Amino acid sequence: IKSRIQPSENIPMDKIDLTRIINAFSNLETLYIRFDHDKNQVLEKNELNQVFKLFEGIIATETGKKIGSKINRSLFIYLIKKGHAPSKAQLIKFHLFGSKRKAKLTKNKVAKILSLFGKKESFNDH
């Protein structure tokens, strides 16, 4: 529903909605083809480092920080581990004290995380 022009379950899907959904699945599959080197359908440490480089610009836009800021990486790992947008306090706490090891990204988590971006309530509004 999030990729639809009119996000309502009561409106039938049209060709544009179907095209967007197909593109979303294609992009998700491309992400795994490109970065899942061991082909286990889970992106882990070294694979996630490469994925982060791809998404850092989007994350920097959400945090309002420059590319290269360590808080961007903390947000990336937080999203992977927790699956939801943190409040500012949660992000700072995680950045300073949270364990950033053993983060694993599955296809379901990618879809959930990507659905957070572009919402009216941004990460900075929490």
C-alpha positions as CSV (number, residue, x, y, z in Angstrom):
1,I,0.0,0.0,0.0
2,K,2.9,2.4,0.7
3,S,4.0,2.5,-2.9
4,R,0.6,3.4,-4.2
5,I,-0.4,6.8,-5.4
6,Q,-3.6,6.7,-3.4
7,P,-2.7,4.5,-0.3
8,S,-6.1,3.0,0.3
9,E,-7.2,-0.6,0.3
10,N,-10.6,0.4,-0.9
11,I,-9.4,1.7,-4.3
12,P,-8.5,-1.0,-6.8
13,M,-4.9,-1.1,-7.9
14,D,-4.1,0.3,-11.3
15,K,-1.2,-0.3,-13.8
16,I,0.9,2.4,-12.1
17,D,0.4,0.8,-8.7
18,L,1.4,-2.7,-10.0
19,T,4.4,-1.3,-11.8
20,R,5.6,0.4,-8.6
21,I,5.2,-2.9,-6.7
22,I,7.1,-4.9,-9.3
23,N,9.9,-2.3,-9.3
24,A,10.1,-2.5,-5.5
25,F,10.5,-6.3,-5.6
26,S,13.0,-5.9,-8.4
27,N,15.1,-3.4,-6.5
28,L,15.0,-5.6,-3.4
29,E,16.1,-8.6,-5.4
30,T,18.9,-6.5,-7.0
31,L,20.1,-5.5,-3.6
32,Y,20.6,-9.1,-2.6
33,I,22.1,-10.2,-5.9
34,R,24.6,-7.3,-5.6
35,F,25.5,-7.6,-1.9
36,D,24.6,-11.1,-0.6
37,H,28.0,-12.6,-1.5
38,D,27.4,-15.9,0.4
39,K,23.9,-16.2,-1.0
40,N,22.3,-17.0,2.3
41,Q,19.5,-14.4,1.9
42,V,20.8,-12.5,4.9
43,L,23.0,-9.4,4.7
44,E,25.6,-9.5,7.5
45,K,28.7,-7.5,8.6
46,N,30.8,-7.0,5.5
47,E,27.8,-7.0,3.2
48,L,26.1,-4.4,5.4
49,N,29.1,-2.2,5.2
50,Q,28.7,-2.1,1.4
51,V,24.9,-1.5,1.6
52,F,25.5,1.3,4.0
53,K,27.6,3.1,1.5
54,L,24.7,2.9,-1.0
55,F,22.1,4.3,1.5
56,E,24.2,6.8,3.5
57,G,23.0,9.7,1.4
58,I,19.4,8.9,2.1
59,I,20.1,8.4,5.8
60,A,22.1,11.7,5.9
61,T,19.1,13.5,4.5
62,E,16.9,12.0,7.3
63,T,19.4,12.8,10.1
64,G,20.3,16.2,8.7
65,K,24.0,15.3,9.2
66,K,26.8,15.3,6.6
67,I,27.8,12.1,4.8
68,G,30.6,10.5,6.9
69,S,28.9,11.4,10.3
70,K,29.0,8.4,12.6
71,I,25.4,9.0,13.7
72,N,24.3,8.0,10.2
73,R,25.8,4.6,10.6
74,S,24.2,4.3,14.0
75,L,20.8,5.1,12.5
76,F,21.4,2.5,9.8
77,I,22.3,-0.2,12.3
78,Y,19.4,0.8,14.7
79,L,16.9,0.4,11.9
80,I,18.3,-3.0,11.0
81,K,18.3,-4.2,14.6
82,K,15.0,-2.6,15.8
83,G,13.0,-2.2,12.6
84,H,11.5,1.2,13.5
85,A,12.5,4.8,13.5
86,P,14.1,5.9,16.8
87,S,13.4,9.0,18.7
88,K,16.3,11.4,19.0
89,A,17.0,10.2,22.5
90,Q,16.9,6.6,21.4
91,L,19.3,7.2,18.6
92,I,21.7,9.1,20.8
93,K,21.6,6.4,23.4
94,F,22.1,3.7,20.8
95,H,24.9,5.7,19.1
96,L,26.8,6.1,22.4
97,F,26.0,2.8,24.2
98,G,24.2,0.4,21.8
99,S,25.7,-2.8,20.5
100,K,26.3,-2.5,16.8
101,R,27.5,-6.0,16.3
102,K,25.6,-8.9,14.9
103,A,23.2,-6.9,12.8
104,K,21.5,-9.0,10.1
105,L,19.3,-7.7,7.4
106,T,16.6,-9.9,5.8
107,K,14.4,-9.1,2.9
108,N,11.4,-8.5,5.2
109,K,13.4,-6.0,7.3
110,V,14.6,-4.2,4.1
111,A,11.0,-3.7,3.0
112,K,10.0,-2.5,6.5
113,I,12.9,-0.1,6.8
114,L,12.4,1.4,3.3
115,S,8.7,2.0,4.2
116,L,9.9,4.4,6.9
117,F,11.6,6.8,4.5
118,G,9.6,9.6,3.0
119,K,6.8,9.5,5.6
120,K,5.4,12.8,6.8
121,E,6.8,12.2,10.2
122,S,10.6,12.0,9.6
123,F,13.2,10.7,11.9
124,N,13.9,14.1,13.3
125,D,10.3,14.7,14.4
126,H,10.3,12.0,17.1
